[in-house]
Amino acid sequence: MPDMKKIGLGETVLSRSEGETRRLGEAIGKMLAGGGVAGLTGDLGAGKTVVASGIFRGAGLAPDVAVTSPTFTLVNVYPGPVEMYHVDLYRLRTGREAVHAGIPELWEERRGLVVVEWFEKFPEIWPEVYLKVEIEIAGKRERRIRFVRNP
């Protein structure tokens, strides 16, 4: 697995297994352990929840806490050194629905770690500062992962 300290923003790395993808997420989580927003993009099955799981583990989530995609609940909250929120926008149709559900409040009013799956759906609600993790299926187990920070 590539050394996160050597990865530049905008750079693409290749993960060759689910374990590597999770470890990459853990490295991101260590960088965001004090809080922040990570937006995950990619097709169904690309590995967004795997990356999210790694991010939460890297940020200090206990190993006995299961990380599952909040597809039907919109938001899962996990205990940790900071508040941890796992958001899934898949079932929402508009940014207005996301606003009505209070999603932007997670980064506007709280200091914690927010990981958003399907981040690409509503750019109009994105916070000013975030790390976007673009995940692309490159093979049965391989993923191309690109990091974009704003600003």
C-alpha positions as CSV (number, residue, x, y, z in Angstrom):
1,M,0.0,0.0,0.0
2,P,1.3,3.5,-0.8
3,D,2.6,5.7,2.0
4,M,-0.1,8.4,2.6
5,K,2.6,10.9,3.5
6,K,4.0,10.5,0.0
7,I,0.6,10.8,-1.8
8,G,-0.1,14.2,-3.2
9,L,-3.6,15.6,-3.5
10,G,-5.0,15.0,-7.0
11,E,-2.9,11.8,-7.2
12,T,-4.4,8.5,-8.0
13,V,-3.4,5.3,-6.2
14,L,-4.2,1.7,-7.1
15,S,-5.5,-0.6,-4.3
16,R,-5.3,-4.3,-5.1
17,S,-7.5,-5.7,-2.4
18,E,-10.3,-4.8,0.0
19,G,-7.8,-4.9,2.8
20,E,-5.6,-2.4,1.1
21,T,-8.6,-0.2,0.4
22,R,-9.6,-0.3,4.1
23,R,-6.0,0.5,5.2
24,L,-6.0,3.4,2.9
25,G,-9.2,4.6,4.6
26,E,-7.4,4.1,8.0
27,A,-4.6,6.4,6.9
28,I,-7.2,9.0,5.9
29,G,-8.9,8.6,9.3
30,K,-5.7,9.3,11.1
31,M,-5.3,12.5,9.1
32,L,-8.9,13.5,10.0
33,A,-9.0,12.2,13.6
34,G,-9.6,15.7,15.0
35,G,-12.6,16.1,12.7
36,G,-13.5,17.1,9.2
37,V,-15.5,16.0,6.2
38,A,-14.6,13.2,3.8
39,G,-16.8,12.8,0.8
40,L,-16.8,9.5,-1.0
41,T,-17.7,9.1,-4.6
42,G,-18.0,6.0,-6.9
43,D,-20.4,3.5,-8.4
44,L,-22.3,0.9,-6.5
45,G,-19.8,-1.7,-5.3
46,A,-16.8,0.6,-5.7
47,G,-15.9,0.3,-2.0
48,K,-17.2,3.5,-0.4
49,T,-18.3,1.7,2.8
50,V,-15.0,-0.2,2.9
51,V,-13.2,3.2,2.8
52,A,-15.6,4.7,5.4
53,S,-15.0,1.8,7.7
54,G,-11.3,2.4,7.5
55,I,-11.6,6.1,8.0
56,F,-13.6,5.5,11.2
57,R,-11.2,2.9,12.5
58,G,-8.2,5.2,11.7
59,A,-9.9,8.0,13.6
60,G,-10.3,5.9,16.7
61,L,-13.5,3.9,16.4
62,A,-13.4,0.8,18.6
63,P,-12.8,-2.5,16.7
64,D,-15.9,-4.1,18.1
65,V,-18.2,-1.5,16.6
66,A,-19.7,-2.6,13.2
67,V,-19.6,0.0,10.4
68,T,-22.5,-0.4,8.1
69,S,-23.8,1.8,5.3
70,P,-26.7,3.9,6.5
71,T,-28.6,3.6,3.2
72,F,-32.0,3.4,4.8
73,T,-31.4,5.5,7.9
74,L,-29.3,8.3,6.2
75,V,-27.0,8.7,9.1
76,N,-25.2,6.4,11.5
77,V,-23.5,7.9,14.6
78,Y,-20.5,6.1,16.0
79,P,-18.7,6.7,19.4
80,G,-15.1,7.8,19.4
81,P,-12.7,10.4,20.4
82,V,-14.8,12.9,18.3
83,E,-18.4,12.6,17.2
84,M,-18.4,10.4,14.1
85,Y,-21.2,10.6,11.5
86,H,-21.6,8.2,8.5
87,V,-24.0,9.7,5.9
88,D,-25.4,7.9,2.8
89,L,-27.1,10.2,0.2
90,Y,-28.0,7.3,-2.2
91,R,-31.8,7.3,-1.6
92,L,-32.2,11.1,-1.6
93,R,-33.3,12.7,-4.9
94,T,-32.4,16.4,-4.3
95,G,-30.1,18.6,-2.4
96,R,-33.2,20.1,-0.8
97,E,-34.1,16.7,0.7
98,A,-30.6,16.5,2.1
99,V,-31.0,20.0,3.6
100,H,-34.5,19.1,5.0
101,A,-32.9,16.0,6.6
102,G,-30.3,18.2,8.3
103,I,-27.3,16.8,6.6
104,P,-25.4,20.1,6.2
105,E,-25.9,20.8,9.9
106,L,-23.5,17.9,10.6
107,W,-20.6,20.0,9.3
108,E,-22.0,23.5,9.9
109,E,-22.8,23.1,13.6
110,R,-20.7,20.3,15.0
111,R,-17.1,19.5,15.4
112,G,-16.6,15.9,14.5
113,L,-15.8,13.6,11.7
114,V,-18.4,13.3,8.9
115,V,-18.0,10.7,6.1
116,V,-20.5,11.1,3.3
117,E,-21.2,8.3,0.7
118,W,-22.6,9.4,-2.7
119,F,-21.0,12.9,-2.1
120,E,-21.2,13.7,-5.8
121,K,-25.0,13.9,-5.8
122,F,-25.5,17.4,-4.3
123,P,-22.5,19.7,-4.7
124,E,-24.7,22.6,-3.7
125,I,-24.7,21.4,-0.1
126,W,-20.9,20.6,0.2
127,P,-19.1,22.4,3.0
128,E,-16.3,24.9,2.2
129,V,-13.6,22.5,3.4
130,Y,-13.6,18.8,2.6
131,L,-11.5,15.9,1.3
132,K,-13.1,14.1,-1.6
133,V,-12.1,10.5,-2.2
134,E,-13.0,9.3,-5.7
135,I,-13.2,5.5,-6.0
136,E,-13.3,3.8,-9.3
137,I,-13.6,0.1,-10.0
138,A,-10.4,-1.0,-11.9
139,G,-10.9,-4.8,-11.7
140,K,-12.5,-7.5,-9.7
141,R,-10.6,-6.4,-6.5
142,E,-8.7,-3.4,-7.8
143,R,-9.7,0.2,-7.2
144,R,-8.3,3.5,-8.4
145,I,-8.6,6.0,-5.6
146,R,-8.0,9.7,-6.1
147,F,-7.8,12.4,-3.4
148,V,-9.1,16.0,-3.9
149,R,-9.0,18.5,-1.2
150,N,-11.1,21.7,-1.2
151,P,-9.7,24.3,-0.8
